[in-house]
């Protein structure tokens, strides 16, 4: 039972990097050993996939925020800034 708990913990921690297929395979191995029922296995797969997707979205959000802050700190213009400057140049050309 302790080994099963360790395996499940490893699955939870590895959910960030594992694909759904790998998660299903790992849970299937646990199920084959008789350590978890089929319905619990399905539930576990769904939970791990959901956690992985949520963690991925959160990581994307944090990276985007960090990069935006870094660009601002380094005074690197964003695409929006460049587009605004282009529009201003076009206005000035027409005068």
C-alpha positions as CSV (number, residue, x, y, z in Angstrom):
1,X,0.0,0.0,0.0
2,X,2.9,2.4,0.8
3,X,4.4,1.7,-2.6
4,X,1.1,2.5,-4.3
5,X,0.9,5.8,-2.4
6,X,4.4,6.6,-3.5
7,X,3.5,5.7,-7.1
8,X,0.4,7.9,-7.0
9,X,2.4,10.8,-5.5
10,X,4.9,10.4,-8.3
11,X,2.1,10.4,-10.8
12,X,0.7,13.6,-9.3
13,X,4.0,15.4,-9.4
14,X,4.8,14.2,-12.9
15,X,1.4,15.2,-14.2
16,X,3.0,18.4,-15.4
17,X,5.2,16.6,-17.9
18,X,3.4,13.5,-18.7
19,X,1.0,13.1,-21.5
20,X,-2.5,11.7,-21.0
21,X,-1.3,8.5,-22.7
22,X,1.6,8.0,-20.3
23,X,-0.7,8.8,-17.3
24,X,-3.2,6.2,-18.5
25,X,-0.5,3.6,-19.0
26,X,0.9,4.2,-15.5
27,X,-2.5,4.0,-13.9
28,X,-3.3,0.9,-15.9
29,X,-0.2,-0.8,-14.5
30,X,-1.3,0.1,-11.0
31,X,-4.8,-1.3,-11.8
32,X,-3.3,-4.5,-13.2
33,X,-1.4,-5.1,-9.9
34,X,-4.8,-4.9,-8.1
35,X,-4.0,-1.8,-6.2
36,X,-6.8,0.3,-7.6
37,X,-10.3,-0.4,-9.1
38,X,-11.1,0.4,-12.8
39,X,-13.5,3.2,-11.8
40,X,-10.9,4.7,-9.4
41,X,-8.3,4.4,-12.2
42,X,-10.5,6.3,-14.6
43,X,-11.1,9.0,-12.0
44,X,-7.4,9.2,-11.2
45,X,-6.5,9.7,-14.9
46,X,-9.1,12.4,-15.2
47,X,-7.9,14.2,-12.1
48,X,-4.2,14.0,-13.1
49,X,-4.9,15.2,-16.7
50,X,-7.0,18.1,-15.3
51,X,-4.3,19.1,-12.8
52,X,-1.7,19.0,-15.6
53,X,-3.8,21.2,-17.9
54,X,-4.5,23.7,-15.1
55,X,-0.8,23.8,-14.1
56,X,0.1,24.3,-17.8
57,X,-2.3,27.2,-18.1
58,X,-1.0,28.7,-14.9
59,X,2.6,28.4,-16.0
60,X,1.7,30.0,-19.3
61,X,0.1,32.9,-17.5
62,X,3.1,33.4,-15.2
63,X,5.6,33.2,-18.0
64,X,3.6,35.7,-20.1
65,X,3.5,38.1,-17.1
66,X,7.2,37.6,-16.4
67,X,8.1,38.3,-20.0
68,X,6.0,41.4,-20.2
69,X,7.6,42.7,-17.1
70,X,11.1,41.9,-18.4
71,X,10.3,43.6,-21.7
72,X,9.1,46.7,-19.9
73,X,12.2,46.7,-17.6
74,X,14.5,46.4,-20.6
75,X,12.5,49.0,-22.5
76,X,11.7,46.6,-25.4
77,X,8.7,47.8,-27.4
78,X,5.7,45.4,-27.6
79,X,4.0,44.6,-30.9
80,X,1.3,47.0,-29.8
81,X,3.9,49.8,-29.4
82,X,5.3,49.1,-32.8
83,X,1.8,49.1,-34.4
84,X,1.0,52.4,-32.7
85,X,4.2,53.9,-34.0
86,X,3.5,52.7,-37.5
87,X,0.0,54.2,-37.4
88,X,1.5,57.5,-36.1
89,X,4.1,57.5,-38.9
90,X,1.4,56.9,-41.5
91,X,-0.5,59.9,-40.1
92,X,2.5,62.1,-40.3
93,X,3.2,61.0,-43.9
94,X,-0.2,62.1,-44.9
95,X,0.3,65.7,-43.6
